[in-house]
Amino acid sequence: MMNGLDYDVIGTALARGFRAAIYCRLSKDDDLQGESASIANQRDMLEKFCEKQGWEVAAVYQDDGFTGLNMERPDLKRMLKAIERKQINLVITKDLSRLGRNYLQTGQLIEDFFPRNGVRYIAMNDGIDTMRDNNDIAPFKNILNEMYSKDISKKVHSSYVLKAQKGQFTGCLAPFGYKKDPEDRNRLLVDEETAPVVRLIFGYALDGHGPNYIRRRLEEEKHPCPTWWNRQRGHRNIRTKWEKKDPENGKYIWDFSVIKEILMNPVYTGAVASQKTEYRFKIGTIRDKKPEDWIVVEGTHEPLVDKKSFAIVQEKLKSRQRPGQSGEPSLFAGLLKCGECGKSLTVRYTNAKHPQRIYSCKTYNAFGKQHCTQHRIDYDTLYALVLNKIRECAAAALTDSEAVAGRLTDTCEAEQKGQREAMERTLAKDEERIEVLEKMVLRL
């Protein structure tokens, strides 16, 4: 007898019919190195239990360092796919919270997904077994598990707010131009290697240049982007899309948004600005807060730009916003593509005395003529061309509606046929790959 479950009553023939999946989870890595001891303990305990019951362990799945509220865990998803392929008919965890702490999604797995796929579920230490009639407590345990996570979340958030009010830096990575103090990880120090680049960016902005101009100058002067610096120092192992395309020169290509964020970040005046986003339990970040709602503490570290210059840059950034942009989507939004690079054509306003709307290549706008050409077309010209074409089609429809309808039908059918054939080819390749992987798993 174990926690109210007497497994010895299960017949030997029935026991041998189970293909068990052992699932282990831990919220944090032990010392962030190697496999967690707790994960190993969970696995060993469950393997011994399955061996005692005579159950075949088809696979062991483990997510180390994942919160139970996150149901997008890599090995959990792999296990659910294996269940859908009928490779597993028994799932066993140490307790219910290992499967998950989101009571709605965990309940959906136990009450719907597992039964629908013919899977028996056992939470060993909680005495839950879906083959038996002693599971009335399971929904309440799910709720209690989530309440535990919610309480922890509140405490963690409160600690971050307290640190923000004290002016302590709590970000994972120091802002570009700074580094974390080795003796106090919540304090920023000037990074002498990258700080000159930040000062250069603000210098260009004070001269009246916008982020796109600054981006092009940084590329021409061969200043590596922040992603490259973080990788060089072992903080991250990420490459930008430009680095993937051109490993030698891609590191010098900056993103428009990165430069704009630098120019708008008050950290460069010696202030720490925290609590910039609004967070909801289980959902995560839902929106950015307005700057006036941030927690800002002045004088926490050495500035890279004085407050007067920073204020001038903010005014210049605001002045670059063109009038007449109401925020409503453009008439041709998402419909125009560059014939050369395939990116969207986006609406812009010329710098003339009377600004005009034009469409130009997004790649050109962001990265300059080295990466694509402008492909410019005037909005009014495009509008007139499309309108004339619509009128021609309308006139043809009025003259011979059946012929026009037939041509439209033929075009749609041809397009759908092409899409269907492409999807079928992709599906066939995926099915072949699944078959190969299943054979490999069986051999393992």
C-alpha positions as CSV (number, residue, x, y, z in Angstrom):
1,M,0.0,0.0,0.0
2,M,1.4,3.4,-1.0
3,N,-0.6,6.6,-0.1
4,G,-3.9,4.7,-0.3
5,L,-3.1,2.9,-3.6
6,D,-2.7,-0.8,-3.4
7,Y,-1.1,-1.6,-6.8
8,D,-0.6,-5.3,-6.0
9,V,-4.2,-5.9,-6.9
10,I,-3.5,-5.1,-10.5
11,G,-3.3,-8.3,-12.5
12,T,0.1,-9.3,-14.0
13,A,-1.3,-9.4,-17.5
14,L,-2.7,-5.9,-17.2
15,A,0.5,-4.6,-15.7
16,R,2.5,-5.9,-18.6
17,G,0.2,-4.1,-21.0
18,F,1.3,-0.7,-19.8
19,R,3.9,1.4,-21.7
20,A,4.8,4.0,-19.0
21,A,6.2,7.5,-19.4
22,I,7.9,8.9,-16.4
23,Y,7.7,12.7,-16.2
24,C,9.9,14.7,-13.9
25,R,10.0,18.5,-13.4
26,L,11.9,21.0,-11.2
27,S,11.5,24.7,-11.1
28,K,15.2,25.7,-10.8
29,D,18.5,24.1,-11.7
30,D,20.8,23.1,-8.8
31,D,23.8,25.5,-9.1
32,L,22.8,25.9,-12.8
33,Q,25.1,23.1,-13.7
34,G,24.3,19.7,-15.0
35,E,21.2,17.7,-14.2
36,S,19.4,18.5,-10.9
37,A,19.8,16.1,-8.1
38,S,16.1,16.4,-7.4
39,I,15.3,15.5,-11.0
40,A,17.5,12.4,-10.6
41,N,15.8,11.5,-7.4
42,Q,12.4,11.7,-9.0
43,R,13.4,9.6,-11.9
44,D,15.1,6.9,-9.7
45,M,12.1,6.7,-7.4
46,L,9.6,6.4,-10.3
47,E,11.7,3.9,-12.2
48,K,11.9,1.6,-9.1
49,F,8.2,2.0,-8.6
50,C,7.5,0.9,-12.3
51,E,9.9,-2.0,-12.0
52,K,8.1,-3.2,-8.9
53,Q,4.7,-3.1,-10.7
54,G,6.1,-4.8,-13.7
55,W,5.5,-1.9,-16.0
56,E,7.6,-1.2,-19.1
57,V,9.2,2.3,-19.0
58,A,8.8,3.4,-22.6
59,A,10.4,6.9,-22.0
60,V,11.6,9.3,-19.4
61,Y,10.7,13.0,-19.8
62,Q,12.2,15.7,-17.7
63,D,12.0,19.5,-17.6
64,D,14.6,21.0,-15.4
65,G,14.3,24.7,-14.6
66,F,10.7,25.2,-15.7
67,T,7.8,26.6,-13.6
68,G,4.7,24.4,-13.3
69,L,2.6,27.3,-14.6
70,N,4.3,27.1,-18.0
71,M,2.6,24.3,-20.0
72,E,4.9,24.9,-23.0
73,R,7.7,22.8,-21.5
74,P,9.8,21.0,-24.1
75,D,9.7,17.5,-22.7
76,L,6.0,17.8,-21.7
77,K,5.1,18.7,-25.2
78,R,7.2,15.7,-26.5
79,M,5.4,13.4,-24.1
80,L,2.0,14.7,-25.3
81,K,2.9,14.1,-28.9
82,A,4.1,10.6,-28.0
83,I,0.7,10.0,-26.4
84,E,-1.1,11.1,-29.5
85,R,1.0,8.7,-31.5
86,K,-0.2,5.9,-29.2
87,Q,3.3,5.1,-28.0
88,I,2.4,5.6,-24.3
89,N,-0.7,4.6,-22.3
90,L,0.5,5.4,-18.7
91,V,2.0,8.6,-17.3
92,I,3.4,8.7,-13.8
93,T,4.7,11.6,-11.8
94,K,6.0,12.0,-8.3
95,D,3.1,14.3,-7.4
96,L,0.4,16.3,-9.1
97,S,2.4,19.6,-9.0
98,R,5.2,18.0,-11.1
99,L,2.7,17.7,-14.0
100,G,1.7,21.3,-13.6
101,R,0.5,24.1,-11.3
102,N,-2.0,25.7,-13.6
103,Y,-5.2,24.1,-12.4
104,L,-7.2,24.8,-15.6
105,Q,-4.6,23.3,-18.0
106,T,-3.5,20.5,-15.6
107,G,-7.2,19.6,-15.1
108,Q,-7.7,19.5,-18.8
109,L,-4.9,17.0,-19.2
110,I,-6.2,14.7,-16.5
111,E,-10.0,15.0,-17.2
112,D,-9.9,15.2,-21.0
113,F,-6.7,14.7,-22.8
114,F,-5.5,11.5,-21.0
115,P,-8.9,9.7,-21.1
116,R,-9.5,10.6,-24.7
117,N,-6.2,9.1,-25.6
118,G,-6.6,6.0,-23.4
119,V,-3.9,7.0,-20.9
120,R,-3.8,6.2,-17.3
121,Y,-2.3,8.8,-15.0
122,I,-0.7,8.3,-11.6
123,A,0.5,11.0,-9.2
124,M,2.3,8.6,-6.8
125,N,2.7,10.6,-3.6
126,D,-0.7,12.2,-3.9
127,G,-2.5,8.9,-4.2
128,I,-4.1,9.8,-7.5
129,D,-4.8,7.1,-10.1
130,T,-7.3,7.7,-12.9
131,M,-8.0,4.0,-13.1
132,R,-9.6,4.1,-9.7
133,D,-12.5,6.0,-8.1
134,N,-10.4,7.9,-5.5
135,N,-9.6,11.0,-7.5
136,D,-12.2,13.5,-6.1
137,I,-9.4,15.4,-4.3
138,A,-7.4,16.0,-7.5
139,P,-9.2,19.2,-8.6
140,F,-8.6,20.7,-5.1
141,K,-5.0,19.7,-5.2
142,N,-4.7,21.5,-8.6
143,I,-6.1,24.7,-7.1
144,L,-3.9,24.5,-4.0
145,N,-0.8,24.0,-6.3
146,E,-1.7,27.1,-8.3
147,M,-2.4,29.1,-5.1
148,Y,1.1,28.2,-3.9
149,S,2.6,29.5,-7.2
150,K,0.5,32.7,-7.0
151,D,1.7,33.4,-3.5
152,I,5.3,32.9,-4.5
153,S,4.7,35.2,-7.5
154,K,3.4,38.0,-5.2
155,K,6.4,37.7,-2.9
156,V,8.8,37.8,-5.8
157,H,7.1,40.8,-7.4
158,S,7.1,42.6,-4.0
159,S,10.8,42.0,-3.6
160,Y,11.5,43.5,-7.1
161,V,9.4,46.5,-6.3
162,L,11.3,47.1,-3.1
163,K,14.6,46.8,-5.0
164,A,13.3,49.2,-7.6
165,Q,12.4,51.8,-5.0
166,K,15.9,51.5,-3.6
167,G,17.4,52.2,-7.0
168,Q,18.9,48.7,-7.4
169,F,19.3,47.4,-10.9
170,T,17.5,44.0,-11.3
171,G,17.8,43.3,-15.0
172,C,19.4,40.1,-16.3
173,L,21.8,42.0,-18.6
174,A,23.3,45.4,-17.9
175,P,22.3,48.1,-20.4
176,F,24.7,48.5,-23.3
177,G,27.5,50.8,-22.1
178,Y,27.4,49.5,-18.6
179,K,28.4,46.3,-16.7
180,K,27.3,44.9,-13.4
181,D,29.5,45.5,-10.4
182,P,31.2,42.2,-9.5
183,E,30.8,43.0,-5.8
184,D,27.2,44.2,-6.1
185,R,25.1,42.7,-8.9
186,N,22.4,45.3,-8.4
187,R,24.8,48.2,-9.1
188,L,26.0,49.4,-12.6
189,L,29.5,50.4,-13.6
190,V,30.6,52.1,-16.8
191,D,31.9,49.7,-19.4
192,E,34.9,51.4,-20.9
193,E,34.7,49.3,-24.1
194,T,31.1,50.1,-25.0
195,A,30.4,53.4,-23.3
196,P,32.1,55.4,-26.1
197,V,29.6,53.9,-28.6
198,V,26.7,55.1,-26.4
199,R,28.2,58.6,-26.2
200,L,28.6,58.5,-30.0
201,I,25.0,57.6,-30.5
202,F,23.8,60.5,-28.3
203,G,26.2,62.8,-30.1
204,Y,24.7,62.0,-33.5
205,A,21.2,62.4,-32.0
206,L,22.1,65.9,-30.6
207,D,23.2,66.9,-34.1
208,G,19.6,66.2,-35.2
209,H,20.1,62.7,-36.8
210,G,17.5,60.0,-36.4
211,P,17.9,56.3,-35.5
212,N,18.2,55.2,-39.1
213,Y,21.0,57.6,-39.9
214,I,22.8,56.6,-36.7
215,R,22.4,52.9,-37.6
216,R,24.0,53.4,-40.9
217,R,26.9,55.4,-39.5
218,L,27.6,52.7,-36.9
219,E,27.7,50.1,-39.6
220,E,30.0,52.2,-41.8
221,E,32.3,52.8,-38.8
222,K,32.2,49.1,-37.9
223,H,30.9,49.2,-34.3
224,P,29.7,45.8,-33.2
225,C,26.1,45.5,-32.1
226,P,25.1,44.7,-28.4
227,T,24.2,41.1,-29.4
228,W,27.8,40.5,-30.4
229,W,29.2,42.0,-27.2
230,N,26.9,39.9,-25.1
231,R,28.0,36.7,-26.9
232,Q,31.7,37.6,-26.6
233,R,31.3,38.0,-22.9
234,G,29.4,34.8,-22.4
235,H,26.1,36.5,-21.4
236,R,24.1,35.1,-24.3
237,N,24.6,32.7,-27.2
238,I,22.3,34.4,-29.7
239,R,23.1,35.7,-33.2
240,T,21.2,38.3,-35.1
241,K,19.7,37.4,-38.5
242,W,22.4,39.5,-40.1
243,E,25.2,37.6,-38.3
244,K,23.7,34.3,-39.5
245,K,23.7,35.6,-43.1
246,D,27.1,37.2,-43.0
247,P,29.2,36.0,-40.0
248,E,32.0,38.4,-40.8
249,N,30.1,41.7,-41.3
250,G,26.7,40.9,-39.8
251,K,27.9,42.0,-36.3
252,Y,28.1,45.6,-37.5
253,I,24.5,45.9,-38.5
254,W,22.3,47.5,-35.8
255,D,18.6,47.3,-35.4
256,F,16.5,50.6,-35.5
257,S,14.6,49.7,-32.4
258,V,17.9,49.0,-30.4
259,I,19.2,52.5,-31.1
260,K,15.8,54.1,-30.3
261,E,15.7,52.2,-27.0
262,I,19.1,53.5,-26.1
263,L,18.2,57.1,-26.9
264,M,15.0,56.8,-24.7
265,N,16.5,55.0,-21.7
266,P,17.1,57.3,-18.7
267,V,19.7,54.9,-17.4
268,Y,22.3,56.8,-19.3
269,T,21.6,59.9,-17.2
270,G,22.6,57.9,-14.0
271,A,19.1,56.8,-13.1
272,V,17.6,53.4,-12.7
273,A,14.1,53.0,-14.3
274,S,12.3,49.9,-13.3
275,Q,8.8,48.4,-13.4
276,K,8.3,49.4,-17.0
277,T,5.8,46.7,-17.9
278,E,2.5,45.5,-16.4
279,Y,2.5,41.9,-15.3
280,R,-0.3,39.5,-14.6
281,F,-0.1,36.1,-12.9
282,K,0.0,33.2,-15.3
283,I,-0.2,35.6,-18.3
284,G,3.1,37.4,-17.9
285,T,3.8,40.8,-19.4
286,I,0.6,42.2,-20.9
287,R,1.6,45.8,-21.8
288,D,4.2,48.5,-21.5
289,K,3.6,51.1,-18.8
290,K,3.8,54.8,-19.6
291,P,7.1,56.5,-18.7
292,E,5.4,58.5,-15.9
293,D,4.3,55.2,-14.3
294,W,7.9,53.8,-14.1
295,I,9.8,53.7,-10.8
296,V,12.8,56.0,-11.4
297,V,15.6,56.6,-8.9
298,E,18.2,59.3,-9.8
299,G,21.9,59.3,-9.1
300,T,22.4,55.5,-8.7
301,H,25.5,55.3,-11.0
302,E,27.8,57.3,-13.2
303,P,25.9,58.9,-16.2
304,L,27.1,58.7,-19.8
305,V,25.1,61.8,-20.9
306,D,23.9,64.8,-19.0
307,K,20.2,65.4,-18.3
308,K,20.0,68.5,-20.4
309,S,21.4,66.7,-23.5
310,F,19.1,63.7,-22.8
311,A,16.0,66.0,-22.7
312,I,17.1,67.7,-26.0
313,V,17.3,64.2,-27.6
314,Q,13.8,63.3,-26.4
315,E,12.4,66.5,-27.9
316,K,14.2,65.8,-31.2
317,L,12.8,62.2,-31.2
318,K,9.2,63.6,-30.7
319,S,9.7,66.2,-33.4
320,R,10.5,63.5,-35.9
321,Q,7.0,62.0,-35.6
322,R,5.1,63.2,-38.7
323,P,1.7,64.8,-38.3
324,G,-1.3,63.1,-39.7
325,Q,-0.4,59.6,-38.5
326,S,-3.5,58.7,-36.6
327,G,-2.3,55.2,-35.8
328,E,-4.9,53.6,-38.1
329,P,-3.6,50.9,-40.4
330,S,-2.7,52.1,-43.9
331,L,-5.1,51.2,-46.8
332,F,-2.5,48.9,-48.3
333,A,-1.1,47.5,-45.1
334,G,0.3,44.0,-45.5
335,L,-0.5,43.9,-49.3
336,L,2.7,45.4,-50.8
337,K,6.0,43.5,-51.0
338,C,9.4,44.4,-52.2
339,G,10.1,42.5,-55.5
340,E,13.8,42.3,-54.6
341,C,14.1,41.3,-50.9
342,G,10.5,40.2,-50.2
343,K,10.0,42.5,-47.2
344,S,6.9,44.8,-46.9
345,L,6.7,48.2,-48.4
346,T,5.9,50.6,-45.6
347,V,4.3,54.0,-45.6
348,R,6.6,57.0,-45.0
349,Y,6.4,60.8,-45.2
350,T,8.9,62.8,-47.2
351,N,10.9,65.6,-45.7
352,A,9.6,68.2,-48.2
353,K,7.9,71.4,-47.1
354,H,4.6,69.7,-47.8
355,P,5.2,66.1,-46.7
356,Q,3.8,63.4,-49.1
357,R,3.0,59.8,-48.3
358,I,5.1,57.3,-50.1
359,Y,5.7,53.5,-49.9
360,S,9.3,52.3,-49.8
361,C,11.1,49.0,-48.9
362,K,11.2,48.2,-45.2
363,T,14.8,46.8,-45.5
364,Y,16.0,49.9,-47.2
365,N,14.4,52.1,-44.6
366,A,16.0,50.2,-41.7
367,F,19.3,49.2,-43.1
368,G,20.1,51.4,-46.1
369,K,21.1,50.9,-49.7
370,Q,23.8,48.3,-48.9
371,H,21.0,45.8,-48.3
372,C,18.2,46.8,-50.7
373,T,17.0,49.7,-52.9
374,Q,14.2,52.1,-52.1
375,H,11.5,50.8,-54.5
376,R,9.6,54.0,-53.9
377,I,6.0,54.6,-55.1
378,D,3.8,57.6,-54.3
379,Y,0.7,56.8,-52.2
380,D,-1.6,58.8,-54.5
381,T,-0.2,57.2,-57.6
382,L,-0.7,53.7,-56.2
383,Y,-4.2,54.6,-55.0
384,A,-5.1,55.8,-58.6
385,L,-3.7,52.7,-60.2
386,V,-5.5,50.3,-57.9
387,L,-8.7,52.3,-58.3
388,N,-8.5,52.2,-62.1
389,K,-7.9,48.5,-62.0
390,I,-11.0,48.0,-59.7
391,R,-13.1,50.0,-62.1
392,E,-11.9,48.0,-65.1
393,C,-12.8,44.8,-63.3
394,A,-16.2,46.2,-62.3
395,A,-16.9,47.2,-65.9
396,A,-15.9,43.8,-67.2
397,A,-18.1,42.1,-64.6
398,L,-21.1,44.3,-65.7
399,T,-20.5,43.4,-69.3
400,D,-20.0,39.7,-68.9
401,S,-20.3,38.6,-65.2
402,E,-20.2,34.9,-66.0
403,A,-16.9,35.1,-67.8
404,V,-15.4,37.2,-65.0
405,A,-16.7,34.9,-62.4
406,G,-15.3,31.9,-64.3
407,R,-11.8,33.5,-64.5
408,L,-11.9,34.3,-60.8
409,T,-12.9,30.8,-60.0
410,D,-10.2,29.3,-62.2
411,T,-7.6,31.6,-60.6
412,C,-8.7,30.7,-57.0
413,E,-8.8,27.0,-57.8
414,A,-5.4,27.1,-59.3
415,E,-4.0,28.9,-56.3
416,Q,-5.7,26.5,-53.9
417,K,-4.5,23.5,-55.8
418,G,-0.9,24.8,-55.7
419,Q,-1.2,25.5,-51.9
420,R,-2.8,22.0,-51.4
421,E,0.0,20.3,-53.4
422,A,2.7,22.1,-51.4
423,M,1.0,21.2,-48.1
424,E,0.7,17.6,-49.2
425,R,4.4,17.4,-50.1
426,T,5.3,18.9,-46.7
427,L,3.0,16.5,-44.9
428,A,4.5,13.5,-46.8
429,K,8.0,14.6,-45.8
430,D,7.0,15.1,-42.1
431,E,5.3,11.6,-42.1
432,E,8.5,10.0,-43.4
433,R,10.5,11.9,-40.8
434,I,8.2,10.7,-38.0
435,E,8.5,7.1,-39.2
436,V,12.3,7.4,-39.2
437,L,12.3,8.9,-35.7
438,E,9.9,6.2,-34.4
439,K,12.2,3.5,-35.7
440,M,15.2,5.2,-34.1
441,V,13.3,5.5,-30.8
442,L,12.4,1.7,-30.9
443,R,16.1,0.9,-31.6
444,L,17.2,3.0,-28.6
